[in-house]
């Protein structure tokens, strides 16, 4: 029988995860993992072995699942997002990326960050809406402790970013208040760094709303690149995302992605893939249909 130590070492080799990463995911210290693997742990080894085996039971499935969906750079929405980032980055300008939920914006923004030095990616949410909150978050990403007062935070960011030609991407920017968006505009003005605002159509609609348009004039007149993405895909694109599937299954996921979202299609695929692994059979159209009906209650 393969031991917990041998299983963990094999998993780390196949996944590329470090001892520190594994320790964080299990919820124990890096020192404990290090000592356990070196046969020097003086604590309860049986308990640690059980935790490791319980972790691996989930982590190995997750690793296999993550490999089944491919990030496809040629997806139209991805190319639109990458162009938006590249334009803002090259020209130190503000650009807007907006559109349908689940259309792959976040994945494309993350891809751009991971493949271009000097990119800061932060995400707004219901708790990060104000100018102070978003500026503090950028400070954290820079590894700096944010001052308490907003003008002090801005001064620190300008001092850190001026002349660096870096890019700041704010995902879920539709959560931001007008004041927060204005603060990002000021950061763009003073530090001359690029800024990408990404989210749903709320910001775009606000800019052109007769009722609120004037409040966004300072922002709108600075934004030339305003890319919109939608859940409208081609068979070639879906084949690119799910390269291991046959035409029947790909066609089904194409219908689902266009009707709901690409995100929904990926999630249903993963659920069906798990079911196929459990049953030890290839993923097929029947499993996709069953998963969609069971979890979303709809039929296509």
C-alpha positions in Angstrom: 0.0 0.0 0.0 1.3 3.4 -1.0 2.0 5.6 2.1 0.8 9.2 2.6 4.3 10.4 2.2 4.8 8.6 -1.1 1.4 9.8 -2.4 2.1 13.4 -1.4 5.5 13.4 -3.1 4.0 12.0 -6.3 1.3 14.6 -6.2 3.7 17.4 -5.7 5.8 16.2 -8.6 2.8 16.0 -11.0 1.1 19.2 -9.9 4.2 21.4 -9.4 2.9 22.4 -6.0 5.5 23.3 -3.3 5.5 22.1 0.3 4.3 25.6 1.3 1.4 25.5 -1.1 0.3 22.1 0.1 0.6 23.0 3.7 -1.6 26.1 3.2 -4.2 24.0 1.4 -4.2 21.4 4.1 -4.3 23.9 6.9 -1.0 22.9 8.6 2.4 24.5 8.9 5.1 24.3 6.3 7.5 23.0 9.0 5.1 20.1 9.8 5.0 19.1 6.1 8.8 19.4 5.8 9.4 17.3 8.9 6.8 14.7 7.9 8.4 14.2 4.5 11.8 14.0 6.1 10.6 11.4 8.6 11.5 13.8 11.4 8.0 14.8 12.6 7.7 14.2 16.4 3.9 14.9 16.5 1.0 12.6 15.7 2.1 11.1 12.4 -1.1 9.1 12.0 -3.2 12.2 12.2 -1.0 14.0 9.8 -1.2 11.1 7.4 -5.0 11.1 7.6 -5.1 14.8 6.8 -2.8 14.4 3.8 -4.8 11.5 2.4 -8.0 13.4 2.8 -6.5 16.4 1.1 -5.1 14.2 -1.8 -8.5 12.6 -2.3 -9.9 16.0 -3.4 -6.7 17.7 -4.7 -6.0 14.9 -7.3 -9.6 15.1 -8.6 -9.2 18.9 -8.8 -5.9 18.6 -10.7 -7.4 16.2 -13.2 -10.5 18.4 -13.7 -8.4 21.6 -14.2 -6.6 19.9 -17.1 -9.8 19.2 -19.0 -10.6 22.8 -19.9 -8.1 24.8 -21.9 -7.5 28.5 -21.8 -8.0 29.4 -25.5 -6.3 32.7 -26.4 -8.0 32.8 -29.8 -11.4 33.2 -28.2 -12.9 36.4 -29.6 -13.7 37.7 -26.1 -10.2 36.9 -24.9 -8.7 38.8 -27.8 -10.9 41.8 -27.1 -9.8 41.7 -23.4 -6.1 41.3 -24.3 -6.2 44.2 -26.7 -7.9 46.4 -24.1 -5.1 45.6 -21.6 -2.3 46.0 -24.1 -3.6 49.4 -25.3 -3.9 50.8 -21.8 -0.5 49.4 -20.9 1.3 50.7 -23.9 -0.2 54.2 -23.9 -0.7 54.7 -20.1 -4.4 55.4 -20.7 -7.7 54.3 -19.2 -9.7 51.6 -21.1 -13.0 49.9 -20.4 -13.9 46.2 -20.8 -17.5 45.3 -20.1 -20.2 42.9 -21.1 -22.0 39.7 -20.2 -21.3 37.8 -17.0 -19.4 34.5 -17.5 -17.9 35.6 -20.9 -14.3 35.0 -19.8 -13.2 38.5 -18.8 -11.5 37.5 -15.6 -9.6 34.6 -17.1 -8.3 36.9 -19.9 -7.3 39.6 -17.4 -5.4 37.0 -15.3 -3.7 35.7 -18.4 -2.5 39.2 -19.3 -1.2 39.8 -15.8 0.6 36.5 -15.7 2.3 37.1 -19.0 3.2 40.7 -18.7 5.5 42.2 -16.0 4.4 45.2 -14.0 0.7 44.4 -14.1 -1.4 44.9 -10.9 -4.7 43.0 -10.9 -7.2 43.8 -8.1 -10.9 42.9 -7.7 -13.6 45.1 -6.4 -16.6 43.7 -4.5 -19.5 44.6 -2.3 -17.0 45.4 0.5 -14.5 47.3 -1.8 -16.5 50.1 -3.3 -15.1 53.4 -2.0 -12.1 55.3 -3.3 -10.2 54.6 -0.1 -10.9 50.9 -0.2 -9.7 50.4 -3.8 -6.6 52.6 -3.3 -5.8 50.6 -0.2 -6.1 47.3 -2.2 -3.7 48.6 -4.8 -1.2 49.5 -2.0 -1.5 45.9 -0.7 -0.7 44.5 -4.1 2.4 46.8 -4.2 3.5 45.3 -0.8 3.0 48.7 0.9 1.1 49.5 4.1 -1.6 51.9 3.2 -1.9 55.1 5.2 -5.2 55.9 6.9 -6.1 59.0 5.0 -7.1 58.8 1.4 -4.9 61.7 0.2 -1.9 60.1 1.9 -2.7 56.8 0.1 -2.8 58.6 -3.2 0.5 60.4 -2.6 2.1 57.1 -1.7 0.8 55.4 -4.9 1.9 58.3 -7.1 5.4 58.2 -5.6 5.5 54.4 -6.1 4.1 54.3 -9.6 5.2 57.5 -11.3 7.4 56.8 -14.3 7.0 53.0 -14.0 4.6 52.6 -17.0 2.8 49.9 -15.1 -0.8 48.8 -15.6 -3.6 48.6 -13.0 -6.5 46.3 -13.8 -9.6 46.6 -11.7 -12.0 43.6 -12.2 -15.6 43.8 -11.1 -15.3 47.6 -11.4 -19.0 47.9 -11.6 -19.0 47.7 -7.8 -17.0 50.9 -7.6 -18.6 54.2 -6.6 -18.2 57.3 -8.9 -15.7 58.7 -6.3 -13.6 55.5 -6.5 -13.6 55.7 -10.3 -12.6 59.3 -10.1 -9.7 58.4 -7.8 -8.5 55.9 -10.4 -8.7 58.6 -13.0 -6.6 60.9 -10.7 -4.0 58.1 -10.3 -3.9 57.8 -14.1 -3.4 61.5 -14.4 -0.7 61.9 -11.7 1.3 58.7 -12.0 0.7 58.2 -15.8 0.0 54.5 -15.4 -2.5 52.6 -17.5 -5.9 51.6 -16.0 -8.3 49.0 -17.2 -11.8 49.0 -15.7 -13.6 45.6 -16.2 -17.0 44.6 -15.2 -20.6 44.3 -16.4 -22.4 46.9 -18.5 -23.2 49.2 -15.5 -20.3 51.6 -16.0 -20.9 51.8 -19.8 -24.6 52.5 -19.3 -23.9 55.1 -16.6 -21.6 57.0 -18.9 -24.3 57.4 -21.5 -27.3 57.8 -19.2 -29.0 61.1 -19.7 -29.5 61.3 -16.0 -26.0 60.6 -14.8 -23.9 61.0 -18.0 -22.5 64.4 -17.0 -21.1 62.9 -13.7 -19.0 60.5 -15.8 -17.8 63.1 -18.4 -14.3 63.2 -16.9 -14.1 59.5 -17.2 -15.9 59.0 -20.5 -13.9 61.6 -22.4 -10.7 59.9 -21.4 -11.7 56.4 -22.5 -11.3 55.7 -26.2 -11.1 51.9 -26.0 -14.5 50.6 -24.8 -14.6 46.9 -25.6 -17.8 44.8 -25.0 -17.9 41.1 -24.8 -20.9 38.8 -25.1 -21.8 35.2 -24.7 -21.8 34.5 -28.5 -19.4 31.8 -29.6 -18.5 29.7 -32.6 -18.0 26.0 -32.9 -14.3 26.6 -33.5 -14.0 28.5 -30.2 -15.8 25.9 -28.2 -13.6 23.2 -29.7 -10.6 25.3 -28.6 -11.9 25.4 -25.0 -12.9 21.7 -24.9 -10.3 20.1 -27.3 -10.8 16.5 -26.1 -14.6 16.4 -26.8 -16.3 15.0 -29.9 -18.5 17.1 -32.2 -21.8 16.0 -30.5 -20.7 17.1 -27.0 -19.0 20.2 -28.3 -22.1 21.2 -30.2 -24.2 20.8 -27.0 -21.8 22.9 -25.0 -21.9 25.5 -27.8 -25.7 25.8 -27.4 -25.3 26.1 -23.6 -22.6 28.7 -23.8 -24.6 30.9 -26.2 -27.8 30.5 -24.2 -26.4 30.9 -20.7 -22.6 31.7 -20.6 -19.3 30.1 -21.2 -18.8 29.9 -17.5 -22.0 27.8 -17.2 -20.8 25.5 -20.0 -17.5 25.0 -18.3 -19.1 24.2 -14.9 -21.6 21.7 -16.4 -18.8 20.1 -18.3 -16.8 19.7 -15.1 -19.7 18.2 -13.2 -20.4 15.8 -16.1 -16.6 15.0 -16.2 -16.6 14.1 -12.5 -19.6 11.8 -13.1 -17.8 10.1 -16.0 -14.7 9.5 -13.9 -16.8 8.0 -11.1 -18.6 5.7 -13.5 -15.3 5.0 -15.3 -16.8 5.8 -18.7 -16.0 8.5 -21.3 -17.8 11.8 -21.0 -20.8 11.8 -23.3 -23.8 13.8 -24.3 -26.1 12.0 -21.9 -24.0 12.9 -18.9 -24.0 16.6 -20.0 -27.7 16.6 -20.4 -28.3 14.9 -17.1 -25.9 17.3 -15.3 -27.7 20.4 -16.8 -31.1 19.1 -15.8 -30.1 18.1 -12.3 -28.2 21.2 -11.4 -29.9 24.0 -13.3 -33.2 22.4 -14.0 -33.2 23.2 -17.7 -33.0 21.1 -20.9 -31.4 22.0 -24.2 
